[in-house]
Amino acid sequence: MPNDNLKSYLHLHLIVFIWGFTAVLGKLISLTALDLVWYRMVFALVFVGLFLFFSKQGFKISMHHFFSFFISGIVIAAHWYTFYEAIKVSNISVTLACLSTGAFFTSLLEPIFFNRKIVLYEVVLGIFVIVGIGVIFSVDTHYIKGILLALLSAFLSASFSIINGKFAKDNDPVQISFYELLGGVFFISIYILFVGGFTKEFFSISMRDLFWLIILASVCTAYAFSASVKVMKFLSPYTVMLTINLEPIYGIILAILIFENSEKMNPMFYLGALIILSTVLLNGYLKNQSKKN
């Protein structure tokens, strides 16, 4: 068992590293944010569907669950769109730093969804998160649109995580993923169809973009999702949560290494990012101590 735990822990770090790479892919792919999300969800839907088919898990679910997963897929589609749009209008570093506020939004939403009391230390930590965001806001005014989009993406991500947390208790995670992807694809397709976006140019993507899209949909979406569920059998929720909080750090480091000048920020940005990330990690530690007590 200890050996399984070590393998799972290293595997989890690989998964988090892969998730950090999704932001880099968002910048490498030349498509607009909306087009990128549509292709990502379509390809991922195919990969997850093939997995369900060949693993003989099946697609059968109740009509109630179908509509629930379908609607939540719209939330994840909106999260991915705002995430990649934030990268397009600002950069990876700004987007990932602001995306770290997801834990703060979760602490605000959990009392509503699970009818629990608001915890005092979460309110205090939330104030520190706001301070960190304020410092990032002061970096450069032309990043404001990207910051606002990234904060909206973080809020949507927190909402999606809480919704999925309820679904995962009684349903197969791969089936959940399939129908959520289906809902996201349907919603975006209707919108693109309405604005006349399905043109010849829409389907004329370069081989370079196609290559990165397949990596994004297969490795970063279909594989990473199923693998993250597997490692949870051997690791505590606290370990998983704390490790996942390293995603922005991995992503920012990768962005600086790959894109260099366009991702280098002034010291005040890194101070703001450090405040937010430290608050997220401290929140995880305090939650763990609270459960022990």
Legacy VTK file of the C-alpha trace (Angstrom):
# vtk DataFile Version 3.0
C-alpha trace
ASCII
DATASET POLYDATA
POINTS 293 float
0.000 0.000 0.000
2.773 2.583 0.781
4.242 1.842 -2.651
0.811 2.391 -4.241
0.520 5.674 -2.347
3.892 6.904 -3.626
3.061 5.937 -7.220
-0.330 7.629 -6.942
1.242 10.775 -5.472
3.775 11.015 -8.321
0.993 10.240 -10.798
-1.103 13.048 -9.324
1.747 15.525 -9.785
1.981 14.464 -13.425
-1.767 15.068 -13.837
-1.530 18.515 -12.223
1.454 19.327 -14.454
-0.659 18.314 -17.488
-3.498 20.567 -16.309
-1.013 23.418 -15.988
-0.052 22.807 -19.610
-3.638 23.430 -20.815
-3.083 27.172 -20.429
0.058 26.965 -22.573
-1.903 25.067 -25.225
-4.534 27.809 -25.154
-1.881 30.257 -26.259
-0.209 27.893 -28.741
-3.504 27.235 -30.550
-4.314 30.140 -32.875
-8.110 29.629 -32.830
-10.455 32.036 -31.055
-11.467 31.015 -27.536
-14.959 29.938 -28.632
-13.692 27.819 -31.530
-11.003 26.285 -29.319
-13.526 25.244 -26.653
-15.869 23.742 -29.259
-13.110 21.607 -30.777
-11.773 20.629 -27.345
-15.181 19.464 -26.161
-16.016 17.645 -29.408
-12.718 15.732 -29.461
-12.875 14.988 -25.726
-16.480 13.783 -26.139
-15.311 11.302 -28.790
-12.424 10.040 -26.610
-14.611 9.624 -23.501
-17.371 8.000 -25.599
-14.921 5.482 -27.022
-13.693 4.697 -23.521
-17.255 4.054 -22.320
-17.964 1.871 -25.344
-14.851 -0.326 -25.177
-14.868 -0.595 -21.374
-18.495 -1.783 -21.637
-19.567 0.673 -18.908
-22.459 1.732 -21.078
-24.237 5.025 -21.637
-27.525 4.307 -19.870
-28.586 6.822 -17.208
-31.900 8.164 -15.935
-33.574 11.076 -17.728
-33.237 13.188 -14.554
-29.470 12.642 -14.460
-29.205 13.247 -18.194
-30.708 16.739 -17.917
-28.684 17.520 -14.761
-25.365 16.560 -16.397
-26.386 18.251 -19.645
-27.033 21.587 -17.916
-23.835 21.413 -15.844
-21.975 20.929 -19.124
-23.009 24.467 -20.036
-21.241 25.698 -16.883
-17.970 23.924 -17.772
-18.213 25.229 -21.350
-18.595 28.786 -20.016
-15.660 28.194 -17.636
-13.370 27.029 -20.444
-14.465 29.861 -22.730
-13.759 32.594 -20.152
-10.472 30.842 -19.250
-9.127 30.812 -22.818
-10.543 34.254 -23.626
-8.679 35.610 -20.578
-5.449 34.108 -21.934
-6.088 35.607 -25.376
-6.699 39.155 -24.063
-4.025 39.132 -21.316
-1.563 36.291 -20.781
-1.164 32.929 -19.039
0.406 34.290 -15.843
-2.415 36.754 -15.150
-5.094 34.171 -15.971
-3.682 31.407 -13.767
-2.987 33.724 -10.836
-6.608 34.909 -10.859
-7.886 31.362 -11.432
-6.379 30.467 -8.035
-9.262 32.366 -6.439
-11.432 29.339 -7.205
-10.846 28.043 -3.657
-12.112 31.362 -2.273
-15.281 31.202 -4.386
-15.781 27.582 -3.288
-15.700 28.666 0.379
-18.491 31.154 -0.385
-20.616 28.732 -2.413
-20.314 25.607 -0.220
-22.468 27.018 2.631
-25.215 27.703 0.071
-25.078 24.277 -1.624
-24.475 22.170 1.505
-26.349 24.278 4.108
-23.331 24.658 6.383
-22.266 27.660 8.448
-19.787 30.200 7.102
-16.355 29.547 8.666
-14.654 32.614 10.149
-11.142 31.802 8.912
-12.466 31.387 5.355
-13.829 34.945 5.517
-10.440 36.224 6.745
-8.605 34.311 4.030
-11.090 35.688 1.517
-10.006 39.202 2.498
-6.373 38.247 1.797
-7.418 36.893 -1.608
-9.084 40.232 -2.386
-5.864 42.010 -1.350
-3.883 39.754 -3.716
-6.300 40.510 -6.563
-5.998 44.231 -5.783
-2.210 44.015 -6.086
-2.513 42.230 -9.458
-5.038 44.839 -10.630
-2.462 47.545 -9.906
0.121 45.921 -12.195
-1.122 47.247 -15.537
-4.510 48.596 -16.579
-4.508 46.834 -19.969
-4.806 43.477 -18.163
-8.116 44.421 -16.509
-10.331 42.627 -19.059
-8.248 39.457 -18.728
-8.370 39.671 -14.917
-12.174 40.034 -14.881
-12.603 37.128 -17.319
-10.246 34.951 -15.243
-12.150 35.771 -12.037
-15.427 34.841 -13.749
-13.773 31.623 -14.934
-12.673 30.872 -11.356
-16.232 31.416 -10.100
-17.630 29.092 -12.777
-14.942 26.514 -11.974
-15.880 26.597 -8.278
-19.576 26.231 -9.144
-18.827 23.325 -11.465
-16.663 21.560 -8.850
-19.377 21.787 -6.209
-22.056 20.567 -8.628
-19.863 17.645 -9.685
-19.072 16.880 -6.055
-22.778 16.163 -5.550
-23.075 14.162 -8.779
-19.993 11.999 -8.121
-21.410 10.556 -4.895
-23.952 8.361 -6.684
-22.896 8.330 -10.349
-20.079 7.058 -12.548
-17.566 9.912 -13.139
-16.879 8.902 -16.768
-20.604 8.928 -17.580
-20.911 12.314 -15.883
-18.041 13.623 -17.989
-19.548 12.267 -21.227
-22.956 13.898 -20.775
-21.470 17.155 -19.484
-19.265 17.351 -22.566
-22.318 16.562 -24.688
-24.243 19.403 -23.043
-21.358 21.825 -23.568
-20.993 20.861 -27.234
-24.746 21.229 -27.824
-24.893 24.662 -26.168
-21.858 26.081 -28.009
-23.013 24.561 -31.303
-26.420 26.247 -31.003
-24.727 29.588 -30.307
-22.261 29.256 -33.212
-25.105 28.178 -35.502
-27.189 31.168 -34.400
-24.413 33.684 -35.196
-23.554 31.927 -38.469
-20.161 30.767 -37.263
-20.110 27.349 -38.929
-18.373 28.565 -42.060
-15.776 26.957 -44.298
-13.077 28.877 -42.423
-14.324 27.459 -39.100
-13.478 23.926 -40.218
-10.254 24.926 -41.993
-7.781 24.555 -39.154
-4.047 24.138 -39.574
-2.277 20.840 -38.890
-0.392 22.567 -36.080
-3.631 23.610 -34.343
-5.139 20.165 -34.975
-2.138 18.477 -33.333
-2.351 20.654 -30.202
-6.144 20.248 -30.046
-5.833 16.455 -30.036
-3.253 16.674 -27.235
-5.551 19.031 -25.309
-8.629 16.819 -25.734
-6.991 13.417 -25.217
-4.129 13.870 -22.735
-5.226 17.024 -20.893
-8.964 16.289 -20.771
-9.994 12.644 -21.271
-6.860 11.008 -19.770
-6.242 13.496 -16.951
-9.851 13.300 -15.784
-10.021 9.497 -15.586
-6.527 9.267 -14.068
-7.378 11.795 -11.352
-10.333 9.638 -10.288
-8.069 6.572 -10.075
-5.423 8.167 -7.802
-8.140 9.237 -5.343
-8.463 5.576 -4.343
-5.035 5.746 -2.676
-4.669 9.396 -1.584
-6.591 11.477 0.922
-8.831 14.284 -0.374
-6.566 16.782 1.431
-3.460 15.555 -0.422
-5.305 15.680 -3.737
-6.671 19.168 -3.124
-3.337 20.577 -1.937
-1.488 19.135 -4.931
-4.067 20.443 -7.419
-3.476 23.925 -5.998
0.018 23.723 -7.530
-1.507 23.871 -11.044
-1.132 27.669 -11.406
2.506 27.469 -10.278
3.323 24.767 -12.843
1.423 26.700 -15.524
3.143 30.028 -14.836
6.608 28.398 -14.800
5.869 26.617 -18.097
4.571 29.856 -19.631
7.702 31.790 -18.654
9.965 29.025 -20.022
8.092 28.712 -23.335
6.971 32.283 -24.063
9.624 34.181 -22.091
9.153 37.953 -22.599
5.376 37.957 -23.114
4.878 36.212 -19.753
7.405 38.072 -17.612
5.644 40.425 -15.197
6.840 43.064 -12.760
7.556 42.130 -9.099
4.193 43.471 -7.859
2.338 40.886 -9.957
4.285 38.037 -8.350
3.616 39.525 -4.911
-0.130 39.472 -5.620
0.060 35.930 -7.027
2.057 34.800 -3.974
-0.584 36.241 -1.618
-3.376 34.376 -3.442
-1.503 31.054 -3.714
-0.340 31.205 -0.077
-3.925 31.826 1.014
-5.149 28.835 -1.012
-2.516 26.545 0.532
-3.222 27.879 4.053
-6.938 27.269 3.512
-6.174 23.631 2.633
-4.037 23.222 5.749
-6.662 24.744 8.066
-9.393 22.563 6.533
-7.289 19.460 7.194
-6.639 20.510 10.814
-10.345 21.200 11.302
-11.243 17.687 10.101
-8.669 16.129 12.465
-10.110 18.046 15.430
LINES 1 294
293 0 1 2 3 4 5 6 7 8 9 10 11 12 13 14 15 16 17 18 19 20 21 22 23 24 25 26 27 28 29 30 31 32 33 34 35 36 37 38 39 40 41 42 43 44 45 46 47 48 49 50 51 52 53 54 55 56 57 58 59 60 61 62 63 64 65 66 67 68 69 70 71 72 73 74 75 76 77 78 79 80 81 82 83 84 85 86 87 88 89 90 91 92 93 94 95 96 97 98 99 100 101 102 103 104 105 106 107 108 109 110 111 112 113 114 115 116 117 118 119 120 121 122 123 124 125 126 127 128 129 130 131 132 133 134 135 136 137 138 139 140 141 142 143 144 145 146 147 148 149 150 151 152 153 154 155 156 157 158 159 160 161 162 163 164 165 166 167 168 169 170 171 172 173 174 175 176 177 178 179 180 181 182 183 184 185 186 187 188 189 190 191 192 193 194 195 196 197 198 199 200 201 202 203 204 205 206 207 208 209 210 211 212 213 214 215 216 217 218 219 220 221 222 223 224 225 226 227 228 229 230 231 232 233 234 235 236 237 238 239 240 241 242 243 244 245 246 247 248 249 250 251 252 253 254 255 256 257 258 259 260 261 262 263 264 265 266 267 268 269 270 271 272 273 274 275 276 277 278 279 280 281 282 283 284 285 286 287 288 289 290 291 292
